[in-house]
Amino acid sequence: MKKIGIDIYKIKDLYTGLGQFSLHFKNEIRKYENEDFEFHYFAPKLYCKEHPDEQRLISEHFKYRYFQNWCPVFDLWHSLHQFPSHLPNPKSPLILTIHDLNFLIEKSPTKAKAYLKKLQNNVDRATVITTISDYTKTMVEDHLQLKGKKVSTIHNGVYHFIPTDSVKPEFISGDFFFGLSVFKEKKNFHTLIPMMKYFEKFQLILAGNHDTEYGRIIMDLIKSEHLESRVILPGKISDQQKRWLYDNCTAFMFPSLAEGFGNPPIEAMQHGKPVFLSNACSLPEIGGSAAYYFEHFDTSYMVEKVKLSLEHYNNHLEMNIETIKKHASQFSWDNSICKYLQIYRDTLNV
């Protein structure tokens, strides 16, 4: 039996993309333990303390961070993101999963250069590299020296919400568009605000942590457009509220300019909803022909795009719902985990 260490350390930030990825990866891969593999999970100290009944958790320790030779030796170690806080024992082969290179556009040139150097060091240490989209794979190939190492794309699994386990939020007063993300400039939410002046019967619900500089810019824009009663920023929402919003929105809006994958659009598609995306980064790859795309962000163009697309969606409602749900179904955790297991087998020759 091969012992595999899996770095789920980012589970400490549970309500971020990496936190959710780590949680669902752990929960799903547990189902595949057999005579070939035994999984061990490197986790934050607090998580280990709060989950004493979970088997084979490895608690973080400063000696593992600074003295890698003291780390337990595994047949294989899988870091679930590109900037792990701890690297494995040098005797353990490393699989490195890279989610994005967004720092190239989010950070200053000096900081971006430093991040790129750090990532290059991790790539040099890795035995195998995986990415969560072909878009990220292309970025990796363009900006890093791979030295003959193969890069494999494995799309994320997306957790399937159960609509019956849902709660209607108090801030809903009628038909609405829905968007969901931490408020960062790359999310491009500000392009949606002026558009709402032309959808007088609709609310726009933009959920997620808006206690950021960009969140404050959005709030100022809402005030300047006199849309306080119709553009709602509820902050973080519960899973039950999220499920209700996905299930009852008229459309889902996600005009982001920088994504390694993009889980929220697929979550909305699981409910058969029309999804409006930018045509940038990984989103055309993830949304495919089942989504609608903004080619640019002129307000009059966006208004017309939404109106015509919703007309198209509603004119072929049953067919479109079926097509959208079928597209979303390919991004299952079963599919994703099976591909990672094959990477494990190939790396270990089992």
C-alpha positions in Angstrom: 0.0 0.0 0.0 1.3 3.4 -1.0 1.1 6.2 1.6 0.1 9.6 0.1 0.3 12.9 2.0 -2.2 15.6 0.9 -1.7 19.2 1.9 -5.1 20.6 2.9 -3.6 23.4 4.9 -5.7 26.0 3.1 -8.8 24.6 4.7 -8.0 27.1 7.4 -9.6 29.7 5.1 -12.7 27.6 4.6 -14.8 30.2 2.8 -12.3 31.0 0.1 -11.9 29.2 -3.2 -8.8 27.3 -2.0 -10.5 26.5 1.3 -13.5 25.0 -0.4 -11.2 23.1 -2.9 -9.3 21.6 0.0 -12.4 20.6 1.9 -14.2 18.9 -1.0 -11.0 17.3 -2.2 -10.4 15.7 1.2 -14.1 14.6 1.5 -14.2 13.1 -1.9 -10.8 11.3 -2.1 -11.6 9.6 1.2 -14.1 7.5 -0.7 -11.3 6.0 -2.8 -9.1 4.6 -0.2 -8.3 0.9 -1.0 -5.5 -1.6 -1.0 -3.5 0.7 -3.3 -3.6 4.0 -1.3 -3.7 5.2 2.2 -4.3 9.0 2.5 -2.9 11.3 5.2 -3.9 14.9 5.5 -1.6 17.8 6.5 -3.9 20.3 8.2 -3.8 23.4 10.4 -3.4 22.8 14.1 -6.8 24.3 14.9 -8.6 22.1 12.3 -6.9 19.0 13.8 -8.1 20.0 17.3 -11.7 20.7 16.1 -11.9 17.3 14.3 -10.4 14.8 16.7 -12.3 11.9 15.1 -10.9 12.4 11.6 -8.4 9.7 10.8 -4.8 10.3 9.6 -4.6 14.1 10.1 -1.1 15.5 10.4 -1.0 18.7 12.4 1.2 21.6 11.2 4.4 22.1 13.2 7.1 24.8 12.9 9.7 22.1 12.5 8.0 20.9 9.3 8.1 24.4 7.8 11.7 25.1 8.5 13.3 21.6 8.6 11.8 19.6 5.8 14.0 16.6 6.5 12.0 16.2 9.7 8.8 15.8 7.8 7.5 12.2 7.5 8.4 10.5 4.3 5.6 9.6 2.0 5.5 7.6 -1.2 3.9 10.7 -2.7 3.0 14.2 -1.5 0.3 16.3 -3.2 0.2 20.1 -2.6 -3.3 21.3 -3.4 -2.1 24.8 -4.4 1.0 26.4 -5.9 2.2 28.3 -2.8 2.2 25.7 0.0 3.2 26.9 3.4 5.1 23.6 3.9 7.0 21.5 1.4 7.4 17.7 2.0 10.5 15.8 2.9 12.9 15.9 0.0 12.6 12.1 -0.3 8.9 12.4 -1.1 7.9 13.0 -4.8 5.7 16.1 -5.1 2.6 16.7 -7.2 2.0 20.5 -7.4 -1.5 21.8 -8.4 -1.4 25.3 -9.8 -4.7 27.2 -9.8 -3.7 30.5 -11.4 -1.0 33.1 -12.0 -3.3 36.0 -11.2 -0.5 37.7 -9.3 0.9 38.7 -12.6 -1.9 41.2 -13.0 -2.9 41.8 -9.4 0.5 42.6 -8.0 3.1 45.4 -8.7 5.8 44.4 -11.2 8.3 44.0 -8.3 6.0 41.8 -6.3 4.9 39.8 -9.3 8.5 39.0 -10.1 9.0 37.8 -6.5 5.9 35.6 -6.7 7.0 34.2 -10.0 10.4 33.3 -8.6 8.8 31.5 -5.7 6.5 29.6 -8.0 9.5 28.7 -10.2 11.2 27.2 -7.1 8.1 25.1 -6.3 7.9 24.0 -10.0 11.6 23.0 -9.8 10.9 20.9 -6.7 7.8 19.2 -8.2 7.8 15.8 -9.9 4.4 16.3 -11.5 2.4 19.5 -12.2 -1.3 19.8 -12.6 -3.5 22.8 -13.4 -7.2 23.4 -13.0 -7.8 24.7 -16.5 -6.2 24.8 -19.9 -6.0 28.5 -19.5 -3.8 28.2 -16.4 -1.8 25.5 -18.2 -1.0 27.9 -21.0 0.0 30.6 -18.5 2.3 28.1 -16.7 3.9 27.1 -20.0 4.4 30.8 -21.0 5.8 32.1 -17.8 7.7 29.2 -16.1 10.6 27.0 -17.1 9.3 23.4 -17.0 12.5 21.7 -18.0 10.6 18.9 -19.8 8.0 18.3 -17.0 4.6 17.5 -18.3 1.6 19.7 -17.2 -1.8 18.0 -16.9 -5.1 19.8 -16.7 -7.7 18.5 -14.3 -10.8 20.7 -14.1 -12.2 21.3 -10.6 -15.1 19.3 -9.3 -18.0 21.6 -8.2 -20.1 20.6 -5.3 -23.7 20.1 -6.1 -26.1 22.1 -4.0 -29.5 20.6 -2.9 -32.2 23.2 -3.6 -34.6 21.8 -1.0 -32.1 22.7 1.7 -32.5 26.4 1.2 -33.6 29.6 2.9 -35.0 32.8 1.2 -33.0 35.8 2.3 -35.0 38.7 3.7 -33.5 41.2 1.3 -35.2 39.8 -1.8 -38.3 41.8 -2.9 -38.8 40.5 -6.5 -36.9 39.3 -9.6 -33.2 39.6 -9.3 -29.8 39.0 -10.9 -27.2 37.3 -8.7 -23.4 37.6 -8.4 -21.1 36.0 -5.9 -17.4 36.6 -5.0 -15.0 38.3 -2.7 -14.8 41.9 -3.8 -11.6 42.4 -5.7 -11.0 44.6 -8.7 -10.4 41.7 -11.0 -14.1 40.6 -10.4 -15.2 43.6 -12.5 -18.5 44.0 -10.6 -18.5 47.7 -11.1 -19.5 47.2 -14.8 -22.9 45.8 -13.6 -24.0 48.8 -11.6 -24.8 51.3 -14.4 -26.5 48.5 -16.3 -29.1 48.2 -13.5 -30.6 51.6 -14.3 -32.1 49.9 -17.3 -33.6 46.9 -15.4 -36.0 48.8 -13.2 -38.0 45.8 -12.1 -34.9 43.8 -11.0 -32.6 43.8 -8.0 -28.9 42.9 -8.3 -27.6 40.8 -5.4 -23.8 40.8 -5.1 -22.9 38.5 -2.3 -19.5 37.9 -0.7 -17.1 39.8 1.5 -17.2 43.5 0.4 -15.1 44.8 3.3 -12.3 45.6 0.8 -11.1 48.7 -1.0 -12.9 47.5 -4.1 -16.0 46.9 -2.1 -16.0 50.5 -0.9 -15.6 51.7 -4.5 -18.7 49.6 -5.4 -20.7 51.1 -2.6 -19.8 54.6 -3.6 -20.8 53.8 -7.2 -24.2 52.4 -6.0 -24.8 55.7 -4.2 -23.8 57.9 -7.1 -26.2 56.0 -9.3 -29.0 56.2 -6.7 -29.5 52.4 -6.7 -29.3 51.7 -3.0 -32.7 50.1 -3.0 -32.0 47.8 -5.9 -28.3 46.8 -5.7 -27.9 44.8 -2.5 -24.5 43.8 -1.0 -25.5 41.4 1.8 -21.9 40.3 2.5 -21.2 36.7 3.3 -24.3 34.5 3.0 -25.1 31.0 4.4 -25.1 27.9 2.2 -28.8 27.8 2.6 -29.2 31.3 1.3 -26.8 30.7 -1.5 -28.8 27.7 -2.7 -32.0 29.7 -2.7 -30.4 32.5 -4.6 -29.0 30.2 -7.2 -32.3 28.4 -7.6 -34.4 31.6 -7.9 -32.3 34.2 -9.7 -33.2 35.3 -13.2 -29.6 35.1 -14.2 -26.1 34.8 -12.7 -23.5 37.6 -13.4 -19.8 36.9 -13.3 -17.9 39.4 -15.4 -14.5 38.5 -13.9 -11.3 39.3 -15.7 -8.9 36.8 -13.9 -9.9 33.3 -12.9 -8.0 30.1 -12.9 -11.3 28.2 -13.1 -14.5 29.8 -11.8 -16.7 27.7 -9.6 -19.7 30.0 -9.1 -20.8 30.0 -12.8 -20.9 26.2 -12.7 -22.8 26.2 -9.4 -25.4 28.5 -11.1 -25.5 26.2 -14.2 -26.3 23.2 -11.9 -29.6 25.0 -11.4 -30.1 25.5 -15.1 -29.7 29.3 -14.9 -28.4 31.6 -17.7 -24.9 32.7 -16.8 -23.3 35.9 -18.1 -19.5 35.8 -18.1 -16.6 37.9 -19.5 -14.9 36.4 -22.5 -11.6 36.6 -20.6 -9.2 34.2 -18.8 -10.6 30.6 -18.1 -14.3 31.5 -18.3 -14.9 30.7 -22.0 -13.3 27.3 -21.4 -15.4 26.6 -18.3 -18.7 28.1 -19.6 -18.4 26.7 -23.1 -21.4 27.2 -25.4 -23.8 27.0 -22.4 -23.0 30.5 -21.2 -23.5 34.0 -22.5 -20.5 36.3 -22.9 -19.8 40.0 -22.6 -17.3 40.9 -25.4 -16.8 44.3 -23.7 -18.3 46.4 -20.9 -20.0 49.4 -22.5 -23.2 49.8 -20.6 -25.6 50.0 -23.5 -24.0 46.9 -25.1 -24.4 45.0 -21.8 -28.0 45.9 -21.4 -28.8 44.8 -25.0 -26.8 41.6 -24.5 -28.7 40.6 -21.3 -32.1 41.4 -22.8 -31.5 39.5 -26.0 -29.9 36.6 -24.3 -32.7 36.2 -21.7 -35.2 36.3 -24.6 -33.3 33.5 -26.3 -33.1 31.5 -23.0 -36.8 31.9 -22.3 -37.9 31.1 -25.9 -36.3 27.7 -25.6 -36.6 27.3 -21.8 -36.8 23.6 -21.3 -34.1 22.8 -23.9 -31.8 25.5 -22.5 -32.2 24.3 -18.9 -31.4 20.8 -19.9 -28.4 21.9 -22.0 -27.0 24.1 -19.2 -27.4 21.4 -16.5 -25.8 18.8 -18.7 -22.8 21.1 -19.3 -22.4 21.6 -15.5 -22.6 17.9 -14.8 -19.2 17.3 -16.4 -17.5 19.2 -13.6 -18.1 16.6 -10.9 -15.8 15.7 -8.1 -16.0 12.0 -9.1 -14.5 12.9 -12.5 -11.9 15.2 -10.9 -10.7 12.8 -8.2 -10.5 9.8 -10.7 -8.1 11.8 -12.8 -6.0 12.8 -9.8 -5.9 9.1 -8.8 -4.6 8.2 -12.3 -1.9 10.8 -11.8 -0.9 9.1 -8.6 -0.8 5.7 -10.2 1.2 6.9 -13.1 3.7 8.7 -10.9 4.1 5.7 -8.6 3.9 3.1 -11.4 1.1 1.1 -9.7 
